[in-house]
Amino acid sequence: MRFLISAAGTGGHVFPALEFSAECIKNNHDVLWMGTKTGLESRKVPEKNIQFMTVPMRGFRGKGLLNKFISIFGLAASIGKTIIFLFQNKINFVVCFGGYISLPVGIAAILCRKQLILHEQNAVMGTSNKLLAPFAKIIFLGTPLATVSQKNTQLVGNPIKRIYKHQDMAPPKSDELKIYVTGGSLGSEFINKNIPIALSSLNIPIMIKHQSGLNKLDGVQSLYTGRTSSDIQEFYETPLENILWSDFVICRAGALTLAEVTSLSRGCIMIPLPSAIDNHQLENAKQIEKLNMGLIYEESASPQALQEKLINIIEKKMHLSWQNNTNSIDHFQAAERMLSSILQINNS
């Protein structure tokens, strides 16, 4: 079978799509990818020797009037380019992982009567997936939707790279608390500025690994003082190992990050991105709180509230109880479940 994958922009869309692509390739299917010239996918997809094409699509929601007009013209051009590509390459399935690029690729699939498959990572369905949902053969969910479920949905999880949770993979326990801090692949200015100060104020031995995001490294190191020891990098190539190394994680509430943290039986302090469209990160975080695998801290709260949460976690050893809980969704098996369900369409 020949699959066209659509994913662009942030790691939350791109990395699950890469894991699904790897599962397809492992099972001797052909994979082609539609992305953008500037997104994370433009660097990561060619590394996997996957045929990579681009369209001139831009985001629409939350943009100024001029950018919205540009997006509309980009949408038309992107649909046309994708239609031509679909006819030329005899694609069997079009699999869209959400985000603005999914809209033109999905519309082209509908017009060309190709089997359209969607994957929604978040607890709130994104705009593109919401518009395409009535035409999709299957809508895979990374986490349960916060609102009434769409038809034709399957809860499969968010595809993540497999790593074994054996205790001997993690460094021996020490008296120092180990915390992994990450604002995602793009980094978080709020986390970079506030978390080092909050952790330093605790005045206890803490080992920290902090992912700052690309071009956001400057200044973070100097904010860690007191009894903290920190390793700070713009981007860790093996974030799952950092999660397994840690006692708990401080992070945004992107669906991919939360899937990785909970799959490795770690808990987290979640700081939802307040500007996230439809406030989907807060909804993601609420689901993790229900699992008793983390606490929410919102940016609108005071720095003192953040320190109090940290002190509460440490004094009550909440992170140990988080580690004893599990997420009922096996994200490691998500890509395999997706491919199996899609191939059943072809056999039905």
Secondary structure, DSSP 8 states (H G I E B T S, - for coil): -EEEEE--SSHHHHHHHHHHHHHHHHTT-EEEEEE-SSSTHHHHHHHTT-EEEE------TT--HHHHHHHHHHHHHHHHHHHHHHHHHT-SEEEE-SSTTHHHHHHHHHHTT-EEEEEE-SSS--HHHHHHGGG-SEEEESS--SSS--TTEEE-----------GGGS----SSEEEEEE--TT--HHHHHHHHHHHHTT-S-EEEEEE--TT--TTHHHH--TTEEEEEES--S-HHHHHHHSSEEEE---HHHHHHHHHTT-EEEE---TTSGGGHHHHHHHHHHHTTSEEE--TTS-HHHHHHHHHHHHHTTHHHHHHH---SS-GGGHHHHHHHHHHHHHH-
